[in-house]
Amino acid sequence: MTLQNSFTHHWQGILLLGLLCCPLAQAAYQVESPAGKARVTISEDGGGLRYAVTWNGKPIIAPSAISLIESKCQVTATEIIEIDSTWKPVWGERSEVRDHARELSVKLQSEEKAFELQVRAYDDGVAFRFVMPQGMDGTNFRCEHRFDPSARYWWTIGEYEPPGPVKLSKDMFGRGARLPLVVDAGASGHAAVLESDLYSATAFGTMQLRVADAPLRPLTESKGAAGAKLTPWRVILLGDDAGGLRLSTTALNVAAPSQLADTSWIRPGKAMWDWRVHDYRAEDGFTYGINTGSYLRFIDFAAKNGIDYLLIDDHWFTSAGAGKLTVSPDLDIDAVMRRAKEAGVGIVLYYDRRKGDFGDAALFPDFSARGAVGIKYGFMGDDPGFTRSAIAAAAKNKLLINFHDSPTPMTGVERTLPNLVTREYCHSQQDRRSAFTPQAFLKMAFINNLAGPLDMCNGTYGLNAITRRAKGPKNPLNSTVVAETARTFIIHSGLISLPDAPEEYAKKADLFEFIREMPLSSDETRILNPEIGCSITTLRRKGESWFIASAIDEQGGTLDVPLDFLQDGKTYQATWYEDAPDAHFIHNREAYQVRKGTVKKGDIIQARLAPGGGHCLWIRP
């Protein structure tokens, strides 16, 4: 099997469109997406390469340098193939994904080595990857992105609100800027720059983002170590608006297919989470803490309400080392595991090395032997090698995995190793609450979520008393309880960590119904009202039911939701979960109303949202 075919053997159908032995005088090579929406042009430039992208017939990226090595190279041949297959995600925002693209293979020759540039053109994005022969060392994958000078930019920056929108400047990418980079290119559309399939590019680190001089332009680069055979895919998502970027499947399609033969044990789900509930005092006098009684109450509530998991966070063990964990003295972890198993509730256990190094070789088998179904791994940072091995070790032991605290995002790995269900590649709303504004959420929903599933910890219901909890900031969370409900749905994740006490959800059981019923895997997903930092409406269908959630900025307002997706001639039941008329994200956070009615195709829902508020709608036959 050739090197090219080794990466395409899983495609169900490949149509050979052309094989050209190109003379050196030929300067440009083009590939167009199947429906003609995206076009990539590769050109030779003094021993180097440039690429340019058009979207819907308009230039969105001007000729920009793309390179792997410092020495000169020349094109020796090109080939175009068409890819067209479908695959079924284990879980996610759609039940089936079509992988339909045209790929241009550009054969290159440097002074010593022959290598290849692969260019994929999808109708919702383009991607670039270099394939290298054995022994080609010292690689530096660099890619310029020359957008229109008037373009506006946003980008991620650890656990802070994404900066932007701003115009390009020499010093704009400060304080550890990370991808995705999102671009509003005006009349040319929207774009987002990220990487995918770092899982396969085992000798490469994550991409770094900076501004290059003369002229100013964004530049992404990642360095490869000795023995690298593949670079990650440079992915540029394309859309008419920010919602189109969120719905793009390009980053998933270029990721390696699932490496797991058996995925029957992988279940996305909602989890009760203890970390922000410590010291909560219930009306019956019970006070929550790190103890057996607290976790049994969590389990009982989860079982009664169809909540899949309980996430037990830090301090359940007091020390670790040499394959041994010392469990907190007030906690009978075996009794908790027994009750959870009887109740059909899975336990996800937290671990990090601040209390000692248990040893990863022992960690995953130990958690599995204890009866855990997942692990939340904290404070390991941006380390692709660790991330890759941890996900694989978790899968070997049939454990879900959730990474905490600005980890390597490894976009697309949820296709490759679908036991990776979420990660905290965002500003969790339970940390630095003063910075978690409605506008900040509406940036991260369009920017951070492009990197894959996020653990944002939305869903606080006791907003008026949250400052009295033992763990976490003492400042309030500025949101409405309906916005909190909507946010759990809007953010794509395979694990929803519900941060409040069972009693707070029980007090608002009619509103909590939306969280109980909403799916984490759906048959299709749509985005309406897409405006970064201002508004979003997310629609997901599961079978014949539709779940719809909207969020808005500090100004509040009305968002239209046309029900043109319903079937003709059918009447549907609908439940509205709404901010009360006097709700406000600062002055009246917990005011809401729930009402029922019927809807049909052609109706337009005028969702009224309070300042900083939300709106949810459940529609079923």
C-alpha positions, 0 to 999 in steps of 0.5 A: 500500500502506498503512503497516499493510500495508507491514509485513504484506505477507509474511504468508501469511494475514491474518484480519480479526477486527474493525474498530471505530470506537471512541467516545472514551468507550470506555476499554479494548481487548483482544487475546488470543493464538490459544490464549488463553494471553496477553491484553493490555489497552490502556486510556486514562488521562488522555490517556495509555495503559496496558497490562496482561498476563495469562498463563494467566488470571493477571495478570502485569503490572499496568496500566503506562504506555506512551508515545511522546510527552509530549503527550496523545493519544486513541484514534480507532479500533482494528483486530484482525487474525490473523497465521498463517504459517510461515517457515524459518530459514536456521539455528537451533534449529528447522527451521520457525517458526510466526508465529501471533498476533493484532495490535491496531492502536490509532490515536492522535491527538495535538495535531498528529499521528496515529500508531499503536500495534501490539500483538501477542499470541502464546501465548509472548509479547507485543510493542509497537511504535509506527508514526509519520508523516513528520516526527514528531520528538523521540520517547521510547519508554517502557514500565513493567513493573509486576510483582508486588512479590514478583517476583524479577529477573535482568538482564545486565551486560556481561561479568559474571555476571548479578545476581540473583535479587533483589527490586525496589529503587531502586538495583538496576540499576547498573553499566550494566544491560542487557537481557534482564531476566528475572522470576520472578513466582511463581504467575503464571509467568516473563517476560523483557523485551527488544527486537527488530527494532532493525534496522528501527528505524533512528533508535532506540538500544538500550533503557535499563533503570532503576527508576522511583520512586513506586511502584518499577517497572522502566522501559525506554526508548529515544530516537528521532532525527529521521525515525524511522518505527518504534520497536523492538518491546518484547518480553515473553516469557512462560513457565511457567518459564525454559525456556519463555522460552528456547523462545519465538519471539516475538522472532524472529517480530516481527523483519524477515524475511530481507533476503538473496536468496541464503543458500546460502553461510551455514553455521553451524559449529564453529571451531578458535580460536587465541587461547588456544592461544599458547605451548601445547607439544605432545608432539612439541615444537611450540609454537603461536604466531602463525605459518604452521606453527601455523595449518596444524596447526589446519587439518589437525586441523579437516579430519580431524575435520569442524570447519568453520572456523578463527578466527584472532584478534588480532595476525595483522596488526600495523597497519592504515590507509588500506586496507592491513594489515601482516601479522605477519612470521611469518605467510604468510597467503596460504599459510594461505588456500590450505591451508584452501581445499584442506582445505575449512576456512573461515577467519574473520579478526579485526579491530578498530581499535586498530592503526589504521583500515583503513576499513570500506569497504575492510575487507569486500571485502579480507577476502573477496578474501583468501579469508576466509569470515567476520570477527570484529569487535572493540571497537566497542561498543553502536552500532546504526548501526555494527552494522547497517551492518557486518552488511549490508556483511559480507553483501554480501561473503558473510562471516559476522560475529561481534561481540566485546566487549559489542556491540549485541545487535540481537535477532532480526537473525539472522532478518533478516541470518542471516550474523550467526552469533554475538556475545559478549554475555555473560561469555566463560569465557576472560576473568576465569575466577575469575568464570566459575563453574558458577552463572554459566554457568547464569544466562547460559544462561537470561538472556543467551542470550535476546538471541540467539546467544552466543559464549561460548568453551566447550569447554576440554579441557586444564583442568589446564594452561590456566594456562600459556597465553600469552594469558588469565588465569592462574587456573584454569577451574573446570569439568569436561571433560564440562561443557565439552562440554555447554556448547558445546551448551547455548548457542545459537550459529551459531559455536562457538569451540573454545578449546583446542589440537588435541592436547587434543581428540585426547587425549580423542577419545572425548569430543570425538565429541559435539562433532564430531557435534552439530548447530548447526542442528536440527529442534526444541529442548526444555528440561528441568530449567530452574532459573536458576543451578542446572540445565539440560538441552537436547535437540535433534533433527536428523532421527531423532537426538537430542543431549542435554546437561545442566549443573549448579551447584557442588552436583552431583546427578542430573537426570531426562531422560524419553525420551518423545519417541522413537518407539514400538516402536523401539530406539535406540543411545545413547552416554553422555558422563559425569563420572567418579564422582570428577570435581569442577569444582575437584579432578578436572576432567578425569575422565570416562567414555564408554559405549554402550548402547540406549534406548527410549521410556519410559526415564528417563535419570538423568543423574548430574553431578559438582559443577559437572559435565555430562552428554551423550547422543547417541541415534540409530536 
